[in-house]
Amino acid sequence: MSQQNGYIPTLNGWRGLSIIGVILFHGNFFPSDSLLAKVTYHGDIGVDVFFAVSGFLICGLLLQEYARAGQIDLRRFYVRRVFRILPPYYAALAAIVAISAFGAIHITYSNLPSCLLFYRNYMPLGGDYYTAHYWSLSVEEHFYLLWPVLLIASTPKRAGKVAFVLALAVFCWRVLEIQFHFLSSILPWEDVLCRSDTRLDGLLWGCLAAIYFPAIKGRVERVRFSQLWLPILAVVLATQGIHTRSLMLQTFLAPALVLSTVLQPRSLLGRLLEWKPLSWIGTISYSLYLWQELFLAHAPQVMATGAFRHFQQPPWNVLAILVCACVSRYLIEIPMTRLGHRLVELPSLLASKPQKDPTPHPLKRAG
């Protein structure tokens, strides 16, 4: 899965498309009876694509490290993840709390511990609009805690089997939980599809794509058809049309769709995903996701009061999201990511630095 300079074609484009879909889904920009509203109603599939990209990329990077060094350094992995994810996350959360403290918006303060400790997806989402979208970030954090340890324990040789069994188990558990409500007495039933135990397969299928990427690539190179994304997208659209969302087939199809363009970046869809404006949106997609809910409230019962309400109206809400995301990306996310990289490289740099010989030079002894 290695690419020159560590860049994997089309992934930023997928992030860009995904965050646009999520924003359109949350924003309610179009009349409810319009065709555009019906299309953007399915924008939440962008979360499945985010999961697919994360699973594919994180597992691929870990496998590369294992191939290069013969081991996976968990300290290195977690330090880099902490500095990459937590500073912009807590900055956005602090802004939400501050705006609420001034009375412009209402949040449920009892939900703050679940936001701080990443178990928001196991708390009722409906009672707090402004932090509800943190559920997907909780799923990703649980994946980061689980998968690297499992990858080390199973070794890359058996990782494919482990990922497949776990993904299949989560998929089957989701179907059973939706049908029989086993945990409805202790967990919020209405948010069953936001829990890690029912959604981790979306990331695990991405892991499988990374694990078997070399073998898949070899087979795809022998296929003359250069638009593999077309039949996969057709199946995705069909599953949306026949209302199979409850089974979340997208958790399997999204990684396949992402993988098709990584394998064929010169396809029509691949070229669209490499379009620079879309790719740039992908680079700020994490910060866009963190801030978008603050400015997309449209139901009267959750909208802001006072002057801040103007920032929840088009086009000012879109502009506000972009401004906050850019500030987050360039002033927090990038500097803190670089700091995390420097911290994990520091021990190796110190170890490789020539040590001063404590033995005096012979001429000095003689003098």
Secondary structure, 3 states (H helix, E strand, C coil): CCCHHHCCCCHHHHHHHHHHHHHHHHHCCCCCCCHHHHHHCCCCHHHHHHHHHHHHHHHHHHHHHHHHHCCCCHHHHHHHHHHHHHHHHHHHHHHHHHHHHCCCCCCCHHHHHHHHCCCHHHCCCCCCHHHHHHHHHHHHHHHHHHHHHHHHHHHHHHHHHHHHHHHHHHHHHHHHHHHHCCCCCCCCHHHHHHCHHHHCHHHHHHHHHHHCHHHHHHHHCCCCCCCCHHHHHHHHHHHHHCCCHHHCCHHHHHHHHHHHHHHCCCCHHHHHHCCHHHHHHHHCHHHHHHHHHHHCCCCCCCCCCHHHHHHHCCCHHHHHHHHHHHHHHHHHHHHHHHHHHHHHHHHHHHHHCCCCCCCCCHHHHHC
